[in-house]
Each structure stands twice: as C-alpha cells, then as structure tokens.
Amino acid sequence: MNNDTSEKGYHYTLAPDLKIHRIVNGMWQVAGGHGYIHHESAIEEMMKYHEAGFTSWDLADIYGPAEDFIGEFRRRLSERKGKEELDKIQALTKWVPHPGRIDYPIVKENIQKSLSRMGVDSLDLLQFHWWDYNNPYYMDALKYLSDLRDEGIIKHIGLTNFDTERMQIMMMDSGLQIVSNQIQYSIIDRRPEVKMVPFCKEHNIRLLAYGSLCGGLMSEGYLRKMQEPSATDLDTLSLRKYKKMIDIWGGWSLFQELLSILNEIAQKHNVSIANVATRYILEKPAVAGAIIGVRLGISDHRNSNAQVFNFCLDKSDYDTIDAICTKSNNLYDMVGDCGDEYR
Ligand SMILES: NC(=O)c1ccc[n+]([C@@H]2O[C@H](COP(=O)([O-])OP(=O)(O)OC[C@H]3O[C@@H](n4cnc5c(N)ncnc54)[C@H](OP(=O)(O)O)[C@@H]3O)[C@@H](O)[C@H]2O)c1
C-alpha cells in the first residue's frame, strides 16, 4: 500500500515531516556475522546508496558501528555536497535496553548517546525494543521517550517486535502516540496478517517489514538447490536465522516449490525473485517499507532493488503464491504473534 501519489511510489509518508524511501537500507549487517565490513569502504558505499536515491537507513544502538557510520556518512556528505543535502537522509535507529528499572535519566542518557554518535540534533524515528514482557518497565520507557519527543530530541516514536496485545495496551489504554512497528513479514512469515495488520490499519500505525528476502534465500542463488543447505553452508547470521524459519514454515522442499513459482512470476515481469518477494510485501496493507539488509562494501543490489518500482503483481501472481503457502504450517500457531520469536 503506497501513499505516494507524486511519483512512481518510491516513498512513503510516515508522518508529515518524515518521508522515507520504501526500500530502507538495513544496517544489522554491519554488526558482525555477515562478513568483514571495511569502515572506509562502507562509508563510500553509503554515499552510493544515497546517490541512487536509497536515502533511508534502519539501524540500532546495538548494531555495532551502525550509528557511528551514520555520523561519519553525514559529516562526509555535508563536506562534499553542503549541509542541505543532509535533509534528504532518514536515519531510523532503535533503542534496545536491557530489561530492568527504567527512569527518565536512563532514557535521556541513551538517546543522547545515539544523537551524538549519529551527529544529529534529533532522531527521525526512535524504534523501541523490549525483550521481556514480564518486566513491566517498558511502559515507563515509552512514557519517558514520549517526554523526549515533546522536548524535540526525538521526532517520532516507533516500536520493533511488539505484539498486537501490547500495542493495544499502549494505544488504547495509555494513549501513547506510535507511528510504526518493525516486524518480520515475508511471503513465508505472514503472522502479521492475523492480528497486527488489522490493528495497525484501524489505528493508523505503519509496518516496517524485515526478513522479506529471508537473508538472501529468496533469490535465484538458492533456486533449484535441491540439496538442503546446512548451517555451515550458510555464511551469514541472517541466512541461518531465516533458514530456521523456513524449517518451521514447511521445510526446504516446499521452499524450493515456492522459489520455483516466484521465478516464473519474476520472468513474466522481467524482474528477479527478490523483486517479487519485496513487491509482494510492499503491496500489503499497512506496510510503509521493506528493510533490505545491506552488506556495505561486500555486495550491492541497488540496481536490482530499484526494479521493485517498475512492475506490479497481478491477481494470478497472488493466487499462485498464496496456493503454495496454504501447504505450509501456520507460523502464528507455532511461533506466536509478531516478535514472539525473540521472547
Ligand atoms: N528489528 C529486528 O529485530 C530486526 C531483525 C532482523 C533484521 N532487521 C532489520 O532488517 C534488515 C534486513 O535484514 P535481514 O536479516 O532481514 O535480511 P534480508 O533483508 O532478508 O536479506 C538481506 C540480504 O539479501 C540479499 N539481497 C538483497 N537484495 C537482493 C537482490 N535484489 N537480489 C538477491 N539478493 C538480494 C543480500 O545478500 P548478499 O549480501 O549475500 O548478496 C542481502 O545481504 C537488517 O539490516 C535490520 O536493519 C531488524
């Protein structure tokens, strides 16, 4: 679902002062476990994403040097192109605290750390994660984050990996203003469709989807690979994470069936399997953007991912994809609502 009527649908207005690219560059991949990231090459690569129009970044305080990379990238961009160019960047970070007692000074100190690392006066979007619902301090944390938003050092508050039940409490019982929730959402992981999407539609909250490419498994590289890869064959943390999800979803041979029909659809539209997988999620209600992981300086799929905006899936594409997925297990029953895989 796109709310950008002015161009090809590259952008989504999350809030009046926050327009993001619908493909957000995911920076978990710089945090380790995804190959060696060379600092200097990474910053130059960020310049290339920016030049290509991919101006939105998803990061977190816990993603290794990601916030520092944003700081360095901004300094360099400002030197080369002038300060005004910085207005084109959207850097969506997260605060992922250890569960424990939370008070205002703790929240402020952590947010100030992110501001200083990223070299900004205020955060475009602060996405809040909480590991343990049995620890009730997350509601306090959200209240203090709201205070910081009112003070102007956070522009908007989002969540990541919260389930519908907790969002209901936040929105309806406590009146918190939340613009987004970042969750796993892909052709194979449709748990959001059970409760999250209807709730978000009703309350005008947008979803930022990750895992839509299953770490790269949803691509030609794994098509017709009938031999199931072992954990050691998969050389990134992301590939290993989503391979486990595929195992729960229905296993490798059903996944091969899915890849095969995604390939047929991709060929019909003259695009790639990854493009079809991304487009499928971007067209879903309440979805503002798909976060696609970038291994800066190692691999680059900018040109391919730009193709996502050059085609639309038709009804027969949806029917074919959905027919395969009806053969899978029900991830909602097996794993739970969004984010439950982390708890
Ligand atoms: N909130 C959370 O808990 C959470 C959890 C996970 C991820 N995330 C966010 O989501 C981001 C995405 O990460 P992810 O782990 O879910 O990975 P992903 O986006 O599903 O997969 C990224 C990988 O897909 C491959 N790829 C990208 N475009 C492609 C294309 N056009 N054709 C073929 N392959 C392509 C690349 O693999 P190669 O590099 O091998 O070519 C890339 O490294 C993270 O960086 C992070 O920002 C958030």
PDBQT file of the ligand as one rigid body, heavy atoms in Angstrom, charges set to zero:
ROOT
HETATM    1  N1  LIG A 401      14.039  -5.421  14.433  1.00  0.00    +0.000 N 
HETATM    2  C1  LIG A 401      14.612  -6.589  14.326  1.00  0.00    +0.000 C 
HETATM    3  O1  LIG A 401      14.586  -7.413  15.243  1.00  0.00    +0.000 OA
HETATM    4  C2  LIG A 401      15.310  -6.939  13.061  1.00  0.00    +0.000 A 
HETATM    5  C3  LIG A 401      15.680  -8.263  12.818  1.00  0.00    +0.000 A 
HETATM    6  C4  LIG A 401      16.297  -8.572  11.598  1.00  0.00    +0.000 A 
HETATM    7  C5  LIG A 401      16.547  -7.556  10.688  1.00  0.00    +0.000 A 
HETATM    8  N2  LIG A 401      16.187  -6.269  10.968  1.00  0.00    +0.000 N 
HETATM    9  C6  LIG A 401      16.460  -5.163  10.030  1.00  0.00    +0.000 C 
HETATM   10  O2  LIG A 401      16.186  -5.621   8.727  1.00  0.00    +0.000 OA
HETATM   11  C7  LIG A 401      17.372  -5.559   7.920  1.00  0.00    +0.000 C 
HETATM   12  C8  LIG A 401      17.310  -6.659   6.916  1.00  0.00    +0.000 C 
HETATM   13  O3  LIG A 401      17.980  -7.773   7.385  1.00  0.00    +0.000 OA
HETATM   14  P1  LIG A 401      17.536  -9.275   7.206  1.00  0.00    +0.000 P 
HETATM   15  O4  LIG A 401      18.418 -10.052   8.099  1.00  0.00    +0.000 OA
HETATM   16  O5  LIG A 401      16.085  -9.376   7.355  1.00  0.00    +0.000 OA
HETATM   17  O6  LIG A 401      17.982  -9.611   5.729  1.00  0.00    +0.000 OA
HETATM   18  P2  LIG A 401      17.227  -9.533   4.323  1.00  0.00    +0.000 P 
HETATM   19  O7  LIG A 401      16.929  -8.119   4.031  1.00  0.00    +0.000 OA
HETATM   20  O8  LIG A 401      16.132 -10.522   4.287  1.00  0.00    +0.000 OA
HETATM   21  O9  LIG A 401      18.382 -10.068   3.374  1.00  0.00    +0.000 OA
HETATM   22  C9  LIG A 401      19.461  -9.247   3.020  1.00  0.00    +0.000 C 
HETATM   23  C10 LIG A 401      20.321  -9.991   2.014  1.00  0.00    +0.000 C 
HETATM   24  O10 LIG A 401      19.538 -10.301   0.860  1.00  0.00    +0.000 OA
HETATM   25  C11 LIG A 401      20.359 -10.302  -0.278  1.00  0.00    +0.000 C 
HETATM   26  N3  LIG A 401      19.752  -9.398  -1.280  1.00  0.00    +0.000 N 
HETATM   27  C12 LIG A 401      19.377  -8.117  -1.142  1.00  0.00    +0.000 A 
HETATM   28  N4  LIG A 401      18.844  -7.645  -2.281  1.00  0.00    +0.000 NA
HETATM   29  C13 LIG A 401      18.895  -8.650  -3.167  1.00  0.00    +0.000 A 
HETATM   30  C14 LIG A 401      18.506  -8.791  -4.534  1.00  0.00    +0.000 A 
HETATM   31  N5  LIG A 401      17.927  -7.787  -5.208  1.00  0.00    +0.000 N 
HETATM   32  N6  LIG A 401      18.742  -9.980  -5.148  1.00  0.00    +0.000 NA
HETATM   33  C15 LIG A 401      19.318 -11.009  -4.487  1.00  0.00    +0.000 A 
HETATM   34  N7  LIG A 401      19.705 -10.934  -3.193  1.00  0.00    +0.000 NA
HETATM   35  C16 LIG A 401      19.483  -9.772  -2.550  1.00  0.00    +0.000 A 
HETATM   36  C17 LIG A 401      21.731  -9.810   0.115  1.00  0.00    +0.000 C 
HETATM   37  O11 LIG A 401      22.569 -10.956   0.281  1.00  0.00    +0.000 OA
HETATM   38  P3  LIG A 401      24.134 -10.911  -0.124  1.00  0.00    +0.000 P 
HETATM   39  O12 LIG A 401      24.700  -9.774   0.646  1.00  0.00    +0.000 OA
HETATM   40  O13 LIG A 401      24.632 -12.248   0.330  1.00  0.00    +0.000 OA
HETATM   41  O14 LIG A 401      24.195 -10.732  -1.610  1.00  0.00    +0.000 OA
HETATM   42  C18 LIG A 401      21.461  -9.143   1.466  1.00  0.00    +0.000 C 
HETATM   43  O15 LIG A 401      22.576  -9.191   2.318  1.00  0.00    +0.000 OA
HETATM   44  C19 LIG A 401      18.509  -5.570   8.919  1.00  0.00    +0.000 C 
HETATM   45  O16 LIG A 401      19.682  -4.988   8.429  1.00  0.00    +0.000 OA
HETATM   46  C20 LIG A 401      17.911  -4.739  10.041  1.00  0.00    +0.000 C 
HETATM   47  O17 LIG A 401      18.016  -3.364   9.718  1.00  0.00    +0.000 OA
HETATM   48  C21 LIG A 401      15.564  -5.964  12.133  1.00  0.00    +0.000 A 
ENDROOT
TORSDOF 0
